[in-house]
Structure formats: C-alpha cells, structure tokens
Amino acid sequence: MATISLCMIVKNEEAVLSRCLESVKELVDEIIIVDTGSTDETKEIARETAFMILNGLMISPQPVIMHLAKLRWTISSGSMPMMLF
C-alpha cells in the first residue's frame, strides 16, 4: 500500500477544515498543514487532526512568487513517497 502525505496551505478555513480533514484522515498517513496567518479557529481545528502544523506566513510584493514559495515549502515538509494536495 502506498504511503501518502496530505499537504494543505490554508487561511481562515474554520468553516470547512474539520469536515475536509475528517473525510481524508483514513486515507493518508500524515497531514501537514501550512497556515498562512489565520485569524479564526483554523489553527486550533488543525491541531486536533494534523501531524504537523507550520506557520507559513510569508510576505512578498508578488503574490505568484509568494504562493510558489509556500507550495515548495509545503512539499518539502512531506515525508511520504506520495502527496495529496
């Protein structure tokens, strides 16, 4: 059986995060969440389920570069051979 990391970049997702994580927790071997500055209960919800929670708050004048940097950082945090985004 393949081992899979679920990697998510989130911000202010308290309304849907719990349902999302519940739906995949039996399918993946680890859950890595990069929070990009949530001001709601996202971090607390993630702590209940996630294997690793990273503070991904980055500042860049160019949103595309910032997004790619967060994505690269998230990918490098996974330890399983397969990743689900």
PyMOL Python script that loads the backbone (N, CA, C, O; Angstrom):
from pymol import cmd

cmd.read_pdbstr("""\
ATOM      1  N   MET A   1       0.841  -1.185   0.000  1.00  0.00           N
ATOM      2  CA  MET A   1       0.000   0.000   0.000  1.00  0.00           C
ATOM      3  C   MET A   1       0.882   1.242   0.000  1.00  0.00           C
ATOM      4  O   MET A   1       1.865   1.319   0.737  1.00  0.00           O
ATOM      5  N   ALA A   2       0.525   2.201  -0.825  1.00  0.00           N
ATOM      6  CA  ALA A   2       1.286   3.442  -0.903  1.00  0.00           C
ATOM      7  C   ALA A   2       1.087   4.271   0.354  1.00  0.00           C
ATOM      8  O   ALA A   2       0.024   4.257   0.973  1.00  0.00           O
ATOM      9  N   THR A   3       2.129   4.984   0.707  1.00  0.00           N
ATOM     10  CA  THR A   3       2.008   5.917   1.826  1.00  0.00           C
ATOM     11  C   THR A   3       1.832   7.317   1.254  1.00  0.00           C
ATOM     12  O   THR A   3       2.520   7.702   0.308  1.00  0.00           O
ATOM     13  N   ILE A   4       0.912   8.070   1.832  1.00  0.00           N
ATOM     14  CA  ILE A   4       0.519   9.355   1.258  1.00  0.00           C
ATOM     15  C   ILE A   4       0.540  10.440   2.318  1.00  0.00           C
ATOM     16  O   ILE A   4       0.062  10.243   3.435  1.00  0.00           O
ATOM     17  N   SER A   5       1.105  11.602   1.954  1.00  0.00           N
ATOM     18  CA  SER A   5       1.041  12.806   2.776  1.00  0.00           C
ATOM     19  C   SER A   5      -0.035  13.718   2.200  1.00  0.00           C
ATOM     20  O   SER A   5      -0.085  13.930   0.988  1.00  0.00           O
ATOM     21  N   LEU A   6      -0.885  14.253   3.050  1.00  0.00           N
ATOM     22  CA  LEU A   6      -1.816  15.298   2.638  1.00  0.00           C
ATOM     23  C   LEU A   6      -1.186  16.617   3.039  1.00  0.00           C
ATOM     24  O   LEU A   6      -0.900  16.841   4.215  1.00  0.00           O
ATOM     25  N   CYS A   7      -0.971  17.487   2.070  1.00  0.00           N
ATOM     26  CA  CYS A   7      -0.361  18.793   2.328  1.00  0.00           C
ATOM     27  C   CYS A   7      -1.363  19.875   1.956  1.00  0.00           C
ATOM     28  O   CYS A   7      -1.877  19.902   0.837  1.00  0.00           O
ATOM     29  N   MET A   8      -1.635  20.760   2.896  1.00  0.00           N
ATOM     30  CA  MET A   8      -2.620  21.829   2.651  1.00  0.00           C
ATOM     31  C   MET A   8      -2.045  23.174   3.054  1.00  0.00           C
ATOM     32  O   MET A   8      -1.386  23.290   4.087  1.00  0.00           O
ATOM     33  N   ILE A   9      -2.294  24.190   2.241  1.00  0.00           N
ATOM     34  CA  ILE A   9      -1.993  25.576   2.577  1.00  0.00           C
ATOM     35  C   ILE A   9      -3.337  26.229   2.862  1.00  0.00           C
ATOM     36  O   ILE A   9      -4.208  26.264   1.993  1.00  0.00           O
ATOM     37  N   VAL A  10      -3.512  26.750   4.082  1.00  0.00           N
ATOM     38  CA  VAL A  10      -4.822  27.258   4.485  1.00  0.00           C
ATOM     39  C   VAL A  10      -4.729  28.639   5.120  1.00  0.00           C
ATOM     40  O   VAL A  10      -3.682  29.052   5.617  1.00  0.00           O
ATOM     41  N   LYS A  11      -5.845  29.328   5.088  1.00  0.00           N
ATOM     42  CA  LYS A  11      -6.007  30.596   5.804  1.00  0.00           C
ATOM     43  C   LYS A  11      -7.503  30.807   6.042  1.00  0.00           C
ATOM     44  O   LYS A  11      -8.301  30.846   5.106  1.00  0.00           O
ATOM     45  N   ASN A  12      -7.858  30.940   7.317  1.00  0.00           N
ATOM     46  CA  ASN A  12      -9.246  31.203   7.716  1.00  0.00           C
ATOM     47  C   ASN A  12     -10.233  30.200   7.107  1.00  0.00           C
ATOM     48  O   ASN A  12     -11.191  30.582   6.434  1.00  0.00           O
ATOM     49  N   GLU A  13      -9.982  28.930   7.354  1.00  0.00           N
ATOM     50  CA  GLU A  13     -10.815  27.855   6.807  1.00  0.00           C
ATOM     51  C   GLU A  13     -11.603  27.115   7.884  1.00  0.00           C
ATOM     52  O   GLU A  13     -11.932  25.942   7.706  1.00  0.00           O
ATOM     53  N   GLU A  14     -11.912  27.780   9.000  1.00  0.00           N
ATOM     54  CA  GLU A  14     -12.594  27.087  10.095  1.00  0.00           C
ATOM     55  C   GLU A  14     -13.941  26.498   9.687  1.00  0.00           C
ATOM     56  O   GLU A  14     -14.377  25.503  10.267  1.00  0.00           O
ATOM     57  N   ALA A  15     -14.592  27.080   8.720  1.00  0.00           N
ATOM     58  CA  ALA A  15     -15.916  26.603   8.311  1.00  0.00           C
ATOM     59  C   ALA A  15     -15.870  25.240   7.627  1.00  0.00           C
ATOM     60  O   ALA A  15     -16.848  24.494   7.678  1.00  0.00           O
ATOM     61  N   VAL A  16     -14.750  24.903   6.989  1.00  0.00           N
ATOM     62  CA  VAL A  16     -14.694  23.664   6.208  1.00  0.00           C
ATOM     63  C   VAL A  16     -13.555  22.720   6.579  1.00  0.00           C
ATOM     64  O   VAL A  16     -13.565  21.560   6.168  1.00  0.00           O
ATOM     65  N   LEU A  17     -12.580  23.188   7.343  1.00  0.00           N
ATOM     66  CA  LEU A  17     -11.376  22.393   7.593  1.00  0.00           C
ATOM     67  C   LEU A  17     -11.658  21.084   8.314  1.00  0.00           C
ATOM     68  O   LEU A  17     -11.132  20.043   7.919  1.00  0.00           O
ATOM     69  N   SER A  18     -12.457  21.110   9.339  1.00  0.00           N
ATOM     70  CA  SER A  18     -12.750  19.900  10.103  1.00  0.00           C
ATOM     71  C   SER A  18     -13.381  18.827   9.214  1.00  0.00           C
ATOM     72  O   SER A  18     -12.973  17.666   9.252  1.00  0.00           O
ATOM     73  N   ARG A  19     -14.358  19.209   8.431  1.00  0.00           N
ATOM     74  CA  ARG A  19     -15.029  18.268   7.522  1.00  0.00           C
ATOM     75  C   ARG A  19     -14.047  17.732   6.474  1.00  0.00           C
ATOM     76  O   ARG A  19     -14.075  16.547   6.141  1.00  0.00           O
ATOM     77  N   CYS A  20     -13.200  18.590   5.967  1.00  0.00           N
ATOM     78  CA  CYS A  20     -12.211  18.188   4.976  1.00  0.00           C
ATOM     79  C   CYS A  20     -11.242  17.155   5.558  1.00  0.00           C
ATOM     80  O   CYS A  20     -10.996  16.118   4.944  1.00  0.00           O
ATOM     81  N   LEU A  21     -10.697  17.438   6.736  1.00  0.00           N
ATOM     82  CA  LEU A  21      -9.733  16.529   7.362  1.00  0.00           C
ATOM     83  C   LEU A  21     -10.374  15.205   7.749  1.00  0.00           C
ATOM     84  O   LEU A  21      -9.762  14.147   7.600  1.00  0.00           O
ATOM     85  N   GLU A  22     -11.600  15.261   8.244  1.00  0.00           N
ATOM     86  CA  GLU A  22     -12.323  14.024   8.598  1.00  0.00           C
ATOM     87  C   GLU A  22     -12.508  13.126   7.373  1.00  0.00           C
ATOM     88  O   GLU A  22     -12.437  11.901   7.477  1.00  0.00           O
ATOM     89  N   SER A  23     -12.744  13.741   6.222  1.00  0.00           N
ATOM     90  CA  SER A  23     -13.024  12.956   5.019  1.00  0.00           C
ATOM     91  C   SER A  23     -11.797  12.233   4.472  1.00  0.00           C
ATOM     92  O   SER A  23     -11.940  11.286   3.697  1.00  0.00           O
ATOM     93  N   VAL A  24     -10.604  12.654   4.854  1.00  0.00           N
ATOM     94  CA  VAL A  24      -9.393  12.028   4.305  1.00  0.00           C
ATOM     95  C   VAL A  24      -8.498  11.369   5.345  1.00  0.00           C
ATOM     96  O   VAL A  24      -7.530  10.705   4.973  1.00  0.00           O
ATOM     97  N   LYS A  25      -8.782  11.525   6.617  1.00  0.00           N
ATOM     98  CA  LYS A  25      -7.838  11.055   7.639  1.00  0.00           C
ATOM     99  C   LYS A  25      -7.578   9.556   7.594  1.00  0.00           C
ATOM    100  O   LYS A  25      -6.506   9.117   8.009  1.00  0.00           O
ATOM    101  N   GLU A  26      -8.512   8.763   7.109  1.00  0.00           N
ATOM    102  CA  GLU A  26      -8.301   7.325   6.999  1.00  0.00           C
ATOM    103  C   GLU A  26      -7.574   6.947   5.706  1.00  0.00           C
ATOM    104  O   GLU A  26      -7.175   5.794   5.537  1.00  0.00           O
ATOM    105  N   LEU A  27      -7.400   7.897   4.806  1.00  0.00           N
ATOM    106  CA  LEU A  27      -6.789   7.632   3.508  1.00  0.00           C
ATOM    107  C   LEU A  27      -5.323   8.028   3.425  1.00  0.00           C
ATOM    108  O   LEU A  27      -4.612   7.584   2.523  1.00  0.00           O
ATOM    109  N   VAL A  28      -4.862   8.862   4.360  1.00  0.00           N
ATOM    110  CA  VAL A  28      -3.493   9.368   4.301  1.00  0.00           C
ATOM    111  C   VAL A  28      -2.720   8.952   5.548  1.00  0.00           C
ATOM    112  O   VAL A  28      -3.306   8.625   6.580  1.00  0.00           O
ATOM    113  N   ASP A  29      -1.397   8.970   5.431  1.00  0.00           N
ATOM    114  CA  ASP A  29      -0.540   8.561   6.539  1.00  0.00           C
ATOM    115  C   ASP A  29      -0.062   9.741   7.381  1.00  0.00           C
ATOM    116  O   ASP A  29       0.302   9.567   8.544  1.00  0.00           O
ATOM    117  N   GLU A  30      -0.062  10.926   6.807  1.00  0.00           N
ATOM    118  CA  GLU A  30       0.272  12.122   7.572  1.00  0.00           C
ATOM    119  C   GLU A  30      -0.456  13.313   6.976  1.00  0.00           C
ATOM    120  O   GLU A  30      -0.770  13.339   5.786  1.00  0.00           O
ATOM    121  N   ILE A  31      -0.716  14.285   7.813  1.00  0.00           N
ATOM    122  CA  ILE A  31      -1.381  15.515   7.383  1.00  0.00           C
ATOM    123  C   ILE A  31      -0.480  16.674   7.775  1.00  0.00           C
ATOM    124  O   ILE A  31      -0.126  16.836   8.943  1.00  0.00           O
ATOM    125  N   ILE A  32      -0.114  17.475   6.784  1.00  0.00           N
ATOM    126  CA  ILE A  32       0.729  18.645   7.018  1.00  0.00           C
ATOM    127  C   ILE A  32      -0.072  19.866   6.594  1.00  0.00           C
ATOM    128  O   ILE A  32      -0.529  19.963   5.455  1.00  0.00           O
ATOM    129  N   ILE A  33      -0.233  20.787   7.522  1.00  0.00           N
ATOM    130  CA  ILE A  33      -0.986  21.999   7.239  1.00  0.00           C
ATOM    131  C   ILE A  33      -0.068  23.203   7.405  1.00  0.00           C
ATOM    132  O   ILE A  33       0.566  23.382   8.444  1.00  0.00           O
ATOM    133  N   VAL A  34      -0.012  24.018   6.367  1.00  0.00           N
ATOM    134  CA  VAL A  34       0.717  25.281   6.432  1.00  0.00           C
ATOM    135  C   VAL A  34      -0.323  26.375   6.560  1.00  0.00           C
ATOM    136  O   VAL A  34      -1.091  26.628   5.632  1.00  0.00           O
ATOM    137  N   ASP A  35      -0.344  27.018   7.709  1.00  0.00           N
ATOM    138  CA  ASP A  35      -1.292  28.106   7.950  1.00  0.00           C
ATOM    139  C   ASP A  35      -0.624  29.420   7.577  1.00  0.00           C
ATOM    140  O   ASP A  35       0.500  29.697   7.997  1.00  0.00           O
ATOM    141  N   THR A  36      -1.315  30.222   6.790  1.00  0.00           N
ATOM    142  CA  THR A  36      -0.721  31.465   6.300  1.00  0.00           C
ATOM    143  C   THR A  36      -1.277  32.701   6.994  1.00  0.00           C
ATOM    144  O   THR A  36      -1.460  33.749   6.375  1.00  0.00           O
ATOM    145  N   GLY A  37      -1.541  32.561   8.283  1.00  0.00           N
ATOM    146  CA  GLY A  37      -1.955  33.733   9.053  1.00  0.00           C
ATOM    147  C   GLY A  37      -3.425  33.779   9.395  1.00  0.00           C
ATOM    148  O   GLY A  37      -4.023  34.855   9.390  1.00  0.00           O
ATOM    149  N   SER A  38      -4.015  32.659   9.686  1.00  0.00           N
ATOM    150  CA  SER A  38      -5.443  32.623  10.033  1.00  0.00           C
ATOM    151  C   SER A  38      -5.730  33.466  11.268  1.00  0.00           C
ATOM    152  O   SER A  38      -4.939  33.522  12.209  1.00  0.00           O
ATOM    153  N   THR A  39      -6.889  34.120  11.232  1.00  0.00           N
ATOM    154  CA  THR A  39      -7.330  34.907  12.387  1.00  0.00           C
ATOM    155  C   THR A  39      -8.566  34.288  13.027  1.00  0.00           C
ATOM    156  O   THR A  39      -9.129  34.848  13.968  1.00  0.00           O
ATOM    157  N   ASP A  40      -8.984  33.140  12.523  1.00  0.00           N
ATOM    158  CA  ASP A  40     -10.129  32.426  13.086  1.00  0.00           C
ATOM    159  C   ASP A  40      -9.624  31.190  13.842  1.00  0.00           C
ATOM    160  O   ASP A  40      -8.490  31.202  14.322  1.00  0.00           O
ATOM    161  N   GLU A  41     -10.403  30.157  13.961  1.00  0.00           N
ATOM    162  CA  GLU A  41     -10.034  28.960  14.721  1.00  0.00           C
ATOM    163  C   GLU A  41      -9.355  27.874  13.875  1.00  0.00           C
ATOM    164  O   GLU A  41      -9.263  26.724  14.301  1.00  0.00           O
ATOM    165  N   THR A  42      -8.890  28.235  12.694  1.00  0.00           N
ATOM    166  CA  THR A  42      -8.276  27.261  11.788  1.00  0.00           C
ATOM    167  C   THR A  42      -7.136  26.495  12.449  1.00  0.00           C
ATOM    168  O   THR A  42      -7.092  25.268  12.365  1.00  0.00           O
ATOM    169  N   LYS A  43      -6.219  27.193  13.102  1.00  0.00           N
ATOM    170  CA  LYS A  43      -5.061  26.524  13.716  1.00  0.00           C
ATOM    171  C   LYS A  43      -5.492  25.530  14.788  1.00  0.00           C
ATOM    172  O   LYS A  43      -4.928  24.441  14.885  1.00  0.00           O
ATOM    173  N   GLU A  44      -6.468  25.889  15.579  1.00  0.00           N
ATOM    174  CA  GLU A  44      -6.940  25.004  16.640  1.00  0.00           C
ATOM    175  C   GLU A  44      -7.584  23.742  16.057  1.00  0.00           C
ATOM    176  O   GLU A  44      -7.367  22.639  16.558  1.00  0.00           O
ATOM    177  N   ILE A  45      -8.369  23.914  15.006  1.00  0.00           N
ATOM    178  CA  ILE A  45      -9.002  22.771  14.348  1.00  0.00           C
ATOM    179  C   ILE A  45      -7.923  21.871  13.751  1.00  0.00           C
ATOM    180  O   ILE A  45      -8.003  20.648  13.864  1.00  0.00           O
ATOM    181  N   ALA A  46      -6.933  22.459  13.130  1.00  0.00           N
ATOM    182  CA  ALA A  46      -5.855  21.684  12.519  1.00  0.00           C
ATOM    183  C   ALA A  46      -5.074  20.903  13.569  1.00  0.00           C
ATOM    184  O   ALA A  46      -4.700  19.756  13.324  1.00  0.00           O
ATOM    185  N   ARG A  47      -4.825  21.482  14.706  1.00  0.00           N
ATOM    186  CA  ARG A  47      -4.064  20.811  15.765  1.00  0.00           C
ATOM    187  C   ARG A  47      -4.731  19.518  16.233  1.00  0.00           C
ATOM    188  O   ARG A  47      -4.048  18.594  16.675  1.00  0.00           O
ATOM    189  N   GLU A  48      -6.033  19.449  16.139  1.00  0.00           N
ATOM    190  CA  GLU A  48      -6.763  18.257  16.570  1.00  0.00           C
ATOM    191  C   GLU A  48      -6.513  17.059  15.663  1.00  0.00           C
ATOM    192  O   GLU A  48      -6.641  15.918  16.108  1.00  0.00           O
ATOM    193  N   THR A  49      -6.161  17.287  14.413  1.00  0.00           N
ATOM    194  CA  THR A  49      -6.058  16.208  13.436  1.00  0.00           C
ATOM    195  C   THR A  49      -4.688  16.111  12.775  1.00  0.00           C
ATOM    196  O   THR A  49      -4.220  15.007  12.496  1.00  0.00           O
ATOM    197  N   ALA A  50      -4.051  17.212  12.525  1.00  0.00           N
ATOM    198  CA  ALA A  50      -2.851  17.232  11.684  1.00  0.00           C
ATOM    199  C   ALA A  50      -1.627  16.649  12.379  1.00  0.00           C
ATOM    200  O   ALA A  50      -1.482  16.723  13.599  1.00  0.00           O
ATOM    201  N   PHE A  51      -0.765  16.077  11.576  1.00  0.00           N
ATOM    202  CA  PHE A  51       0.508  15.548  12.015  1.00  0.00           C
ATOM    203  C   PHE A  51       1.483  16.696  12.268  1.00  0.00           C
ATOM    204  O   PHE A  51       2.262  16.661  13.221  1.00  0.00           O
ATOM    205  N   MET A  52       1.434  17.705  11.414  1.00  0.00           N
ATOM    206  CA  MET A  52       2.366  18.817  11.511  1.00  0.00           C
ATOM    207  C   MET A  52       1.654  20.097  11.079  1.00  0.00           C
ATOM    208  O   MET A  52       0.970  20.121  10.056  1.00  0.00           O
ATOM    209  N   ILE A  53       1.820  21.153  11.861  1.00  0.00           N
ATOM    210  CA  ILE A  53       1.260  22.451  11.509  1.00  0.00           C
ATOM    211  C   ILE A  53       2.413  23.433  11.437  1.00  0.00           C
ATOM    212  O   ILE A  53       3.174  23.586  12.392  1.00  0.00           O
ATOM    213  N   LEU A  54       2.534  24.094  10.306  1.00  0.00           N
ATOM    214  CA  LEU A  54       3.624  25.032  10.104  1.00  0.00           C
ATOM    215  C   LEU A  54       3.062  26.430   9.926  1.00  0.00           C
ATOM    216  O   LEU A  54       1.993  26.614   9.343  1.00  0.00           O
ATOM    217  N   ASN A  55       3.788  27.410  10.433  1.00  0.00           N
ATOM    218  CA  ASN A  55       3.397  28.796  10.239  1.00  0.00           C
ATOM    219  C   ASN A  55       3.989  29.250   8.918  1.00  0.00           C
ATOM    220  O   ASN A  55       5.198  29.451   8.809  1.00  0.00           O
ATOM    221  N   GLY A  56       3.143  29.411   7.924  1.00  0.00           N
ATOM    222  CA  GLY A  56       3.620  29.737   6.582  1.00  0.00           C
ATOM    223  C   GLY A  56       3.437  31.186   6.215  1.00  0.00           C
ATOM    224  O   GLY A  56       3.302  31.508   5.034  1.00  0.00           O
ATOM    225  N   LEU A  57       3.428  32.071   7.194  1.00  0.00           N
ATOM    226  CA  LEU A  57       3.225  33.480   6.897  1.00  0.00           C
ATOM    227  C   LEU A  57       4.461  34.023   6.197  1.00  0.00           C
ATOM    228  O   LEU A  57       5.531  34.120   6.799  1.00  0.00           O
ATOM    229  N   MET A  58       4.315  34.373   4.941  1.00  0.00           N
ATOM    230  CA  MET A  58       5.417  34.923   4.152  1.00  0.00           C
ATOM    231  C   MET A  58       4.927  36.209   3.509  1.00  0.00           C
ATOM    232  O   MET A  58       3.746  36.354   3.192  1.00  0.00           O
ATOM    233  N   ILE A  59       5.840  37.126   3.325  1.00  0.00           N
ATOM    234  CA  ILE A  59       5.475  38.413   2.721  1.00  0.00           C
ATOM    235  C   ILE A  59       6.288  38.603   1.450  1.00  0.00           C
ATOM    236  O   ILE A  59       7.513  38.479   1.455  1.00  0.00           O
ATOM    237  N   SER A  60       5.590  38.905   0.364  1.00  0.00           N
ATOM    238  CA  SER A  60       6.243  39.142  -0.913  1.00  0.00           C
ATOM    239  C   SER A  60       5.405  40.144  -1.692  1.00  0.00           C
ATOM    240  O   SER A  60       4.176  40.086  -1.648  1.00  0.00           O
ATOM    241  N   PRO A  61       6.048  41.059  -2.401  1.00  0.00           N
ATOM    242  CA  PRO A  61       5.273  42.014  -3.205  1.00  0.00           C
ATOM    243  C   PRO A  61       4.586  41.366  -4.396  1.00  0.00           C
ATOM    244  O   PRO A  61       3.675  41.952  -4.981  1.00  0.00           O
ATOM    245  N   GLN A  62       5.017  40.153  -4.763  1.00  0.00           N
ATOM    246  CA  GLN A  62       4.431  39.473  -5.906  1.00  0.00           C
ATOM    247  C   GLN A  62       3.721  38.204  -5.439  1.00  0.00           C
ATOM    248  O   GLN A  62       4.377  37.232  -5.064  1.00  0.00           O
ATOM    249  N   PRO A  63       2.373  38.207  -5.457  1.00  0.00           N
ATOM    250  CA  PRO A  63       1.606  37.068  -4.949  1.00  0.00           C
ATOM    251  C   PRO A  63       1.969  35.725  -5.578  1.00  0.00           C
ATOM    252  O   PRO A  63       1.956  34.712  -4.878  1.00  0.00           O
ATOM    253  N   VAL A  64       2.290  35.677  -6.855  1.00  0.00           N
ATOM    254  CA  VAL A  64       2.607  34.410  -7.503  1.00  0.00           C
ATOM    255  C   VAL A  64       3.888  33.822  -6.920  1.00  0.00           C
ATOM    256  O   VAL A  64       3.959  32.622  -6.656  1.00  0.00           O
ATOM    257  N   ILE A  65       4.891  34.659  -6.720  1.00  0.00           N
ATOM    258  CA  ILE A  65       6.152  34.195  -6.138  1.00  0.00           C
ATOM    259  C   ILE A  65       5.919  33.706  -4.715  1.00  0.00           C
ATOM    260  O   ILE A  65       6.470  32.681  -4.312  1.00  0.00           O
ATOM    261  N   MET A  66       5.111  34.427  -3.957  1.00  0.00           N
ATOM    262  CA  MET A  66       4.814  34.028  -2.590  1.00  0.00           C
ATOM    263  C   MET A  66       4.099  32.674  -2.569  1.00  0.00           C
ATOM    264  O   MET A  66       4.432  31.808  -1.759  1.00  0.00           O
ATOM    265  N   HIS A  67       3.130  32.494  -3.446  1.00  0.00           N
ATOM    266  CA  HIS A  67       2.395  31.232  -3.492  1.00  0.00           C
ATOM    267  C   HIS A  67       3.323  30.070  -3.851  1.00  0.00           C
ATOM    268  O   HIS A  67       3.245  29.007  -3.236  1.00  0.00           O
ATOM    269  N   LEU A  68       4.188  30.260  -4.827  1.00  0.00           N
ATOM    270  CA  LEU A  68       5.117  29.204  -5.222  1.00  0.00           C
ATOM    271  C   LEU A  68       6.089  28.865  -4.096  1.00  0.00           C
ATOM    272  O   LEU A  68       6.443  27.700  -3.912  1.00  0.00           O
ATOM    273  N   ALA A  69       6.522  29.874  -3.343  1.00  0.00           N
ATOM    274  CA  ALA A  69       7.425  29.627  -2.213  1.00  0.00           C
ATOM    275  C   ALA A  69       6.717  28.805  -1.137  1.00  0.00           C
ATOM    276  O   ALA A  69       7.315  27.890  -0.572  1.00  0.00           O
ATOM    277  N   LYS A  70       5.462  29.114  -0.849  1.00  0.00           N
ATOM    278  CA  LYS A  70       4.693  28.349   0.135  1.00  0.00           C
ATOM    279  C   LYS A  70       4.481  26.919  -0.336  1.00  0.00           C
ATOM    280  O   LYS A  70       4.587  25.978   0.450  1.00  0.00           O
ATOM    281  N   LEU A  71       4.183  26.760  -1.618  1.00  0.00           N
ATOM    282  CA  LEU A  71       3.965  25.426  -2.170  1.00  0.00           C
ATOM    283  C   LEU A  71       5.243  24.593  -2.080  1.00  0.00           C
ATOM    284  O   LEU A  71       5.196  23.426  -1.689  1.00  0.00           O
ATOM    285  N   ARG A  72       6.357  25.173  -2.433  1.00  0.00           N
ATOM    286  CA  ARG A  72       7.640  24.453  -2.359  1.00  0.00           C
ATOM    287  C   ARG A  72       7.957  24.057  -0.918  1.00  0.00           C
ATOM    288  O   ARG A  72       8.405  22.939  -0.663  1.00  0.00           O
ATOM    289  N   TRP A  73       7.728  24.961   0.010  1.00  0.00           N
ATOM    290  CA  TRP A  73       7.993  24.695   1.425  1.00  0.00           C
ATOM    291  C   TRP A  73       7.091  23.576   1.934  1.00  0.00           C
ATOM    292  O   TRP A  73       7.531  22.704   2.683  1.00  0.00           O
ATOM    293  N   THR A  74       5.829  23.608   1.523  1.00  0.00           N
ATOM    294  CA  THR A  74       4.877  22.581   1.927  1.00  0.00           C
ATOM    295  C   THR A  74       5.305  21.218   1.395  1.00  0.00           C
ATOM    296  O   THR A  74       5.293  20.232   2.133  1.00  0.00           O
ATOM    297  N   ILE A  75       5.680  21.156   0.130  1.00  0.00           N
ATOM    298  CA  ILE A  75       6.116  19.896  -0.468  1.00  0.00           C
ATOM    299  C   ILE A  75       7.331  19.343   0.263  1.00  0.00           C
ATOM    300  O   ILE A  75       7.417  18.138   0.501  1.00  0.00           O
ATOM    301  N   SER A  76       8.265  20.207   0.618  1.00  0.00           N
ATOM    302  CA  SER A  76       9.481  19.733   1.276  1.00  0.00           C
ATOM    303  C   SER A  76       9.202  19.209   2.689  1.00  0.00           C
ATOM    304  O   SER A  76      10.041  18.512   3.260  1.00  0.00           O
ATOM    305  N   SER A  77       8.043  19.533   3.257  1.00  0.00           N
ATOM    306  CA  SER A  77       7.698  19.085   4.603  1.00  0.00           C
ATOM    307  C   SER A  77       7.136  17.669   4.631  1.00  0.00           C
ATOM    308  O   SER A  77       7.162  17.025   5.679  1.00  0.00           O
ATOM    309  N   GLY A  78       6.640  17.180   3.533  1.00  0.00           N
ATOM    310  CA  GLY A  78       6.068  15.835   3.464  1.00  0.00           C
ATOM    311  C   GLY A  78       7.146  14.769   3.513  1.00  0.00           C
ATOM    312  O   GLY A  78       8.229  14.948   2.955  1.00  0.00           O
ATOM    313  N   SER A  79       6.854  13.666   4.173  1.00  0.00           N
ATOM    314  CA  SER A  79       7.859  12.595   4.284  1.00  0.00           C
ATOM    315  C   SER A  79       7.437  11.310   3.594  1.00  0.00           C
ATOM    316  O   SER A  79       8.199  10.344   3.592  1.00  0.00           O
ATOM    317  N   MET A  80       6.264  11.268   3.016  1.00  0.00           N
ATOM    318  CA  MET A  80       5.775  10.066   2.355  1.00  0.00           C
ATOM    319  C   MET A  80       6.098  10.124   0.864  1.00  0.00           C
ATOM    320  O   MET A  80       6.277  11.214   0.321  1.00  0.00           O
ATOM    321  N   PRO A  81       6.176   8.974   0.192  1.00  0.00           N
ATOM    322  CA  PRO A  81       6.514   8.958  -1.237  1.00  0.00           C
ATOM    323  C   PRO A  81       5.468   9.615  -2.131  1.00  0.00           C
ATOM    324  O   PRO A  81       5.800  10.101  -3.212  1.00  0.00           O
ATOM    325  N   MET A  82       4.219   9.638  -1.698  1.00  0.00           N
ATOM    326  CA  MET A  82       3.152  10.254  -2.498  1.00  0.00           C
ATOM    327  C   MET A  82       2.514  11.369  -1.692  1.00  0.00           C
ATOM    328  O   MET A  82       2.392  11.277  -0.470  1.00  0.00           O
ATOM    329  N   MET A  83       2.101  12.439  -2.398  1.00  0.00           N
ATOM    330  CA  MET A  83       1.476  13.585  -1.732  1.00  0.00           C
ATOM    331  C   MET A  83       0.160  13.931  -2.384  1.00  0.00           C
ATOM    332  O   MET A  83       0.000  13.829  -3.601  1.00  0.00           O
ATOM    333  N   LEU A  84      -0.786  14.343  -1.548  1.00  0.00           N
ATOM    334  CA  LEU A  84      -2.106  14.758  -1.983  1.00  0.00           C
ATOM    335  C   LEU A  84      -2.257  16.233  -1.619  1.00  0.00           C
ATOM    336  O   LEU A  84      -2.038  16.610  -0.467  1.00  0.00           O
ATOM    337  N   PHE A  85      -2.626  17.062  -2.578  1.00  0.00           N
ATOM    338  CA  PHE A  85      -2.809  18.494  -2.319  1.00  0.00           C
ATOM    339  C   PHE A  85      -4.251  18.865  -2.466  1.00  0.00           C
ATOM    340  O   PHE A  85      -4.609  20.029  -2.288  1.00  0.00           O
TER     341      PHE A  85
END
""", "prot")
cmd.dss("prot")
cmd.show_as("cartoon", "prot")
cmd.util.cbc("prot")
cmd.orient("prot")
